[in-house]
Amino acid sequence: MEHDGRVDEPGKRTLRRSLLAMRSSLPDDDVRASGRALAARALELPELARARTVAAYVSVGSEPGTGALLDALRARGARVLLPALLPDNDLDWGEYAGSGSLTEVRHGGRMALFEPSGARLGPDAVTGADVVLLPGLAVDARGMRLGRGGGSYDRVLARLERAGAHPRLVVLLYDWEVVARVPEEEHDRPVHAVVTPSGVRRLTGG
């Protein structure tokens, strides 16, 4: 699977398929319950308590749910930025103003995404975030994250690095997705913490 002109190593493809199959088998009630628990655990993070701007995302399908967390962050007074997928798989950003501010968008044959319907702020808006909440499929103790393979968040992390921005990087996962080791490639960047429905885990360097 290619992303940003690269090809994933076979170990990533195999792990990705396995984890996606496990997610797809989850009952809807479990997905919803996990989302509520995830929000409660994430709100315990001191970084989120202090954050003025949080870059987040809207969960889709059987991803760990983010809806409750987005609303709680906004209720705390944080500015919440959400991504909008660009044709080249890069991400633009817009501000979250409640569930009514989201628009369902289908990009080609992919699963529909929920994106901010307001003004676009540009791909560099993420560099002003204090915390970036990242989707993923797995993470290991070193903080190496396995994404879906599209490369969008590889671009985000590279953009942060070029800008000299150092937000806290937090990945949101199910408990079983904290694994012994994620296959690593040269462009991969570690995250600082993982939040699962059962708690928060600081990772190497976090």
Contacts in CASP RR format, 6 or more apart in sequence:
PFRMAT RR
TARGET T0000
AUTHOR 0000-0000-0000
METHOD contacts of the structure
MODEL  1
MEHDGRVDEPGKRTLRRSLLAMRSSLPDDDVRASGRALAARALELPELAR
ARTVAAYVSVGSEPGTGALLDALRARGARVLLPALLPDNDLDWGEYAGSG
SLTEVRHGGRMALFEPSGARLGPDAVTGADVVLLPGLAVDARGMRLGRGG
GSYDRVLARLERAGAHPRLVVLLYDWEVVARVPEEEHDRPVHAVVTPSGV
RRLTGG
1 7 0 8 1.000
1 8 0 8 1.000
1 13 0 8 1.000
1 149 0 8 1.000
1 150 0 8 1.000
2 8 0 8 1.000
3 89 0 8 1.000
3 149 0 8 1.000
3 150 0 8 1.000
3 151 0 8 1.000
3 154 0 8 1.000
4 89 0 8 1.000
4 150 0 8 1.000
4 151 0 8 1.000
4 154 0 8 1.000
4 155 0 8 1.000
4 187 0 8 1.000
6 185 0 8 1.000
6 187 0 8 1.000
8 16 0 8 1.000
8 149 0 8 1.000
8 185 0 8 1.000
9 183 0 8 1.000
9 185 0 8 1.000
11 183 0 8 1.000
12 146 0 8 1.000
12 149 0 8 1.000
12 182 0 8 1.000
12 183 0 8 1.000
12 185 0 8 1.000
15 137 0 8 1.000
15 138 0 8 1.000
15 146 0 8 1.000
15 179 0 8 1.000
15 182 0 8 1.000
15 183 0 8 1.000
16 137 0 8 1.000
16 146 0 8 1.000
16 147 0 8 1.000
16 148 0 8 1.000
16 149 0 8 1.000
19 137 0 8 1.000
19 138 0 8 1.000
19 146 0 8 1.000
19 177 0 8 1.000
20 137 0 8 1.000
22 176 0 8 1.000
23 62 0 8 1.000
23 63 0 8 1.000
23 137 0 8 1.000
23 174 0 8 1.000
24 62 0 8 1.000
26 34 0 8 1.000
26 62 0 8 1.000
31 61 0 8 1.000
31 62 0 8 1.000
31 64 0 8 1.000
31 65 0 8 1.000
32 65 0 8 1.000
33 197 0 8 1.000
34 64 0 8 1.000
34 65 0 8 1.000
34 174 0 8 1.000
34 197 0 8 1.000
35 59 0 8 1.000
35 64 0 8 1.000
35 65 0 8 1.000
35 66 0 8 1.000
35 67 0 8 1.000
35 68 0 8 1.000
35 69 0 8 1.000
35 197 0 8 1.000
36 68 0 8 1.000
37 197 0 8 1.000
37 198 0 8 1.000
38 64 0 8 1.000
38 65 0 8 1.000
38 66 0 8 1.000
38 68 0 8 1.000
38 69 0 8 1.000
38 172 0 8 1.000
38 195 0 8 1.000
38 196 0 8 1.000
38 197 0 8 1.000
39 66 0 8 1.000
39 67 0 8 1.000
39 68 0 8 1.000
39 69 0 8 1.000
39 72 0 8 1.000
41 195 0 8 1.000
41 196 0 8 1.000
41 197 0 8 1.000
41 198 0 8 1.000
41 199 0 8 1.000
41 200 0 8 1.000
42 48 0 8 1.000
42 69 0 8 1.000
42 133 0 8 1.000
42 170 0 8 1.000
42 172 0 8 1.000
42 195 0 8 1.000
42 200 0 8 1.000
43 49 0 8 1.000
43 69 0 8 1.000
43 72 0 8 1.000
43 73 0 8 1.000
44 199 0 8 1.000
44 200 0 8 1.000
45 131 0 8 1.000
45 170 0 8 1.000
45 193 0 8 1.000
45 195 0 8 1.000
45 200 0 8 1.000
47 130 0 8 1.000
47 131 0 8 1.000
47 168 0 8 1.000
47 170 0 8 1.000
47 193 0 8 1.000
48 54 0 8 1.000
48 73 0 8 1.000
48 78 0 8 1.000
48 131 0 8 1.000
48 170 0 8 1.000
49 76 0 8 1.000
50 130 0 8 1.000
51 73 0 8 1.000
51 78 0 8 1.000
51 129 0 8 1.000
51 130 0 8 1.000
51 131 0 8 1.000
52 78 0 8 1.000
52 79 0 8 1.000
52 130 0 8 1.000
53 78 0 8 1.000
53 79 0 8 1.000
53 80 0 8 1.000
53 81 0 8 1.000
53 128 0 8 1.000
53 129 0 8 1.000
53 130 0 8 1.000
54 73 0 8 1.000
54 78 0 8 1.000
54 79 0 8 1.000
54 80 0 8 1.000
54 81 0 8 1.000
54 129 0 8 1.000
54 130 0 8 1.000
54 131 0 8 1.000
54 132 0 8 1.000
54 133 0 8 1.000
55 81 0 8 1.000
55 82 0 8 1.000
55 83 0 8 1.000
55 93 0 8 1.000
55 125 0 8 1.000
55 126 0 8 1.000
55 129 0 8 1.000
55 131 0 8 1.000
55 132 0 8 1.000
55 133 0 8 1.000
55 156 0 8 1.000
55 167 0 8 1.000
56 66 0 8 1.000
56 69 0 8 1.000
56 70 0 8 1.000
56 73 0 8 1.000
56 80 0 8 1.000
56 81 0 8 1.000
56 82 0 8 1.000
56 96 0 8 1.000
56 133 0 8 1.000
57 66 0 8 1.000
57 82 0 8 1.000
57 83 0 8 1.000
57 133 0 8 1.000
57 134 0 8 1.000
57 135 0 8 1.000
58 66 0 8 1.000
58 67 0 8 1.000
58 70 0 8 1.000
58 82 0 8 1.000
58 102 0 8 1.000
58 113 0 8 1.000
58 114 0 8 1.000
58 115 0 8 1.000
59 65 0 8 1.000
59 66 0 8 1.000
59 67 0 8 1.000
59 135 0 8 1.000
60 111 0 8 1.000
60 112 0 8 1.000
60 113 0 8 1.000
60 114 0 8 1.000
61 111 0 8 1.000
63 135 0 8 1.000
64 172 0 8 1.000
64 173 0 8 1.000
64 174 0 8 1.000
64 196 0 8 1.000
64 197 0 8 1.000
65 172 0 8 1.000
66 133 0 8 1.000
66 172 0 8 1.000
67 99 0 8 1.000
69 133 0 8 1.000
69 172 0 8 1.000
70 80 0 8 1.000
70 82 0 8 1.000
70 96 0 8 1.000
70 98 0 8 1.000
71 98 0 8 1.000
71 99 0 8 1.000
73 80 0 8 1.000
74 80 0 8 1.000
74 96 0 8 1.000
74 97 0 8 1.000
74 98 0 8 1.000
79 95 0 8 1.000
80 95 0 8 1.000
80 96 0 8 1.000
81 93 0 8 1.000
81 94 0 8 1.000
81 95 0 8 1.000
81 96 0 8 1.000
81 121 0 8 1.000
81 125 0 8 1.000
81 126 0 8 1.000
81 129 0 8 1.000
82 93 0 8 1.000
82 94 0 8 1.000
82 95 0 8 1.000
82 96 0 8 1.000
82 102 0 8 1.000
82 115 0 8 1.000
82 116 0 8 1.000
83 91 0 8 1.000
83 92 0 8 1.000
83 93 0 8 1.000
83 94 0 8 1.000
83 115 0 8 1.000
83 152 0 8 1.000
84 91 0 8 1.000
84 92 0 8 1.000
84 93 0 8 1.000
84 94 0 8 1.000
84 105 0 8 1.000
84 115 0 8 1.000
84 116 0 8 1.000
84 120 0 8 1.000
85 91 0 8 1.000
85 105 0 8 1.000
85 107 0 8 1.000
85 113 0 8 1.000
85 115 0 8 1.000
85 152 0 8 1.000
86 92 0 8 1.000
86 123 0 8 1.000
89 150 0 8 1.000
89 151 0 8 1.000
89 152 0 8 1.000
89 155 0 8 1.000
90 123 0 8 1.000
90 152 0 8 1.000
90 155 0 8 1.000
91 123 0 8 1.000
91 126 0 8 1.000
91 152 0 8 1.000
91 153 0 8 1.000
91 155 0 8 1.000
91 156 0 8 1.000
92 120 0 8 1.000
92 121 0 8 1.000
92 122 0 8 1.000
92 123 0 8 1.000
92 125 0 8 1.000
93 116 0 8 1.000
93 120 0 8 1.000
93 121 0 8 1.000
93 122 0 8 1.000
93 123 0 8 1.000
93 125 0 8 1.000
93 126 0 8 1.000
94 116 0 8 1.000
94 118 0 8 1.000
94 119 0 8 1.000
94 120 0 8 1.000
94 121 0 8 1.000
94 125 0 8 1.000
95 101 0 8 1.000
95 116 0 8 1.000
95 118 0 8 1.000
95 119 0 8 1.000
95 121 0 8 1.000
96 102 0 8 1.000
96 116 0 8 1.000
97 116 0 8 1.000
97 118 0 8 1.000
100 117 0 8 1.000
101 116 0 8 1.000
101 117 0 8 1.000
101 118 0 8 1.000
102 114 0 8 1.000
102 115 0 8 1.000
102 116 0 8 1.000
102 117 0 8 1.000
103 114 0 8 1.000
103 115 0 8 1.000
103 116 0 8 1.000
103 117 0 8 1.000
104 112 0 8 1.000
104 113 0 8 1.000
104 114 0 8 1.000
105 112 0 8 1.000
105 113 0 8 1.000
105 114 0 8 1.000
105 115 0 8 1.000
106 112 0 8 1.000
106 113 0 8 1.000
107 113 0 8 1.000
123 155 0 8 1.000
123 159 0 8 1.000
124 159 0 8 1.000
124 163 0 8 1.000
126 132 0 8 1.000
126 156 0 8 1.000
126 159 0 8 1.000
126 160 0 8 1.000
127 159 0 8 1.000
127 160 0 8 1.000
127 163 0 8 1.000
127 164 0 8 1.000
127 165 0 8 1.000
128 165 0 8 1.000
128 167 0 8 1.000
129 165 0 8 1.000
129 167 0 8 1.000
130 167 0 8 1.000
130 168 0 8 1.000
131 167 0 8 1.000
131 168 0 8 1.000
131 169 0 8 1.000
131 170 0 8 1.000
132 156 0 8 1.000
132 160 0 8 1.000
132 167 0 8 1.000
132 168 0 8 1.000
132 169 0 8 1.000
132 170 0 8 1.000
133 170 0 8 1.000
133 171 0 8 1.000
133 172 0 8 1.000
134 145 0 8 1.000
134 153 0 8 1.000
134 169 0 8 1.000
134 170 0 8 1.000
134 171 0 8 1.000
134 172 0 8 1.000
134 191 0 8 1.000
135 147 0 8 1.000
135 148 0 8 1.000
135 153 0 8 1.000
135 171 0 8 1.000
135 172 0 8 1.000
136 145 0 8 1.000
136 146 0 8 1.000
136 147 0 8 1.000
136 148 0 8 1.000
136 171 0 8 1.000
136 172 0 8 1.000
136 173 0 8 1.000
136 177 0 8 1.000
137 146 0 8 1.000
137 147 0 8 1.000
137 148 0 8 1.000
137 173 0 8 1.000
137 177 0 8 1.000
138 145 0 8 1.000
138 146 0 8 1.000
138 147 0 8 1.000
138 173 0 8 1.000
138 177 0 8 1.000
138 178 0 8 1.000
138 179 0 8 1.000
138 182 0 8 1.000
139 145 0 8 1.000
139 146 0 8 1.000
139 171 0 8 1.000
139 173 0 8 1.000
139 177 0 8 1.000
139 178 0 8 1.000
139 179 0 8 1.000
139 182 0 8 1.000
139 191 0 8 1.000
139 194 0 8 1.000
139 203 0 8 1.000
140 178 0 8 1.000
140 179 0 8 1.000
140 180 0 8 1.000
140 181 0 8 1.000
140 182 0 8 1.000
140 203 0 8 1.000
141 180 0 8 1.000
141 203 0 8 1.000
141 204 0 8 1.000
142 181 0 8 1.000
142 182 0 8 1.000
142 184 0 8 1.000
142 190 0 8 1.000
142 203 0 8 1.000
142 204 0 8 1.000
143 182 0 8 1.000
143 190 0 8 1.000
143 191 0 8 1.000
143 192 0 8 1.000
143 194 0 8 1.000
143 203 0 8 1.000
143 204 0 8 1.000
143 205 0 8 1.000
144 181 0 8 1.000
144 182 0 8 1.000
144 184 0 8 1.000
144 188 0 8 1.000
144 190 0 8 1.000
145 171 0 8 1.000
145 182 0 8 1.000
145 188 0 8 1.000
145 190 0 8 1.000
145 191 0 8 1.000
146 182 0 8 1.000
146 183 0 8 1.000
147 153 0 8 1.000
154 187 0 8 1.000
154 188 0 8 1.000
154 189 0 8 1.000
157 169 0 8 1.000
157 189 0 8 1.000
158 187 0 8 1.000
158 189 0 8 1.000
160 166 0 8 1.000
160 167 0 8 1.000
161 189 0 8 1.000
168 192 0 8 1.000
168 193 0 8 1.000
169 189 0 8 1.000
169 190 0 8 1.000
169 191 0 8 1.000
169 192 0 8 1.000
169 193 0 8 1.000
170 191 0 8 1.000
170 192 0 8 1.000
170 193 0 8 1.000
170 194 0 8 1.000
170 195 0 8 1.000
171 191 0 8 1.000
171 193 0 8 1.000
171 194 0 8 1.000
171 195 0 8 1.000
172 194 0 8 1.000
172 195 0 8 1.000
172 196 0 8 1.000
173 194 0 8 1.000
173 195 0 8 1.000
173 196 0 8 1.000
174 196 0 8 1.000
174 197 0 8 1.000
175 196 0 8 1.000
175 197 0 8 1.000
175 198 0 8 1.000
177 196 0 8 1.000
178 194 0 8 1.000
178 196 0 8 1.000
178 201 0 8 1.000
190 203 0 8 1.000
190 204 0 8 1.000
190 205 0 8 1.000
191 203 0 8 1.000
192 202 0 8 1.000
192 203 0 8 1.000
192 205 0 8 1.000
192 206 0 8 1.000
193 200 0 8 1.000
193 201 0 8 1.000
193 202 0 8 1.000
193 203 0 8 1.000
193 206 0 8 1.000
194 200 0 8 1.000
194 201 0 8 1.000
194 203 0 8 1.000
195 201 0 8 1.000
END
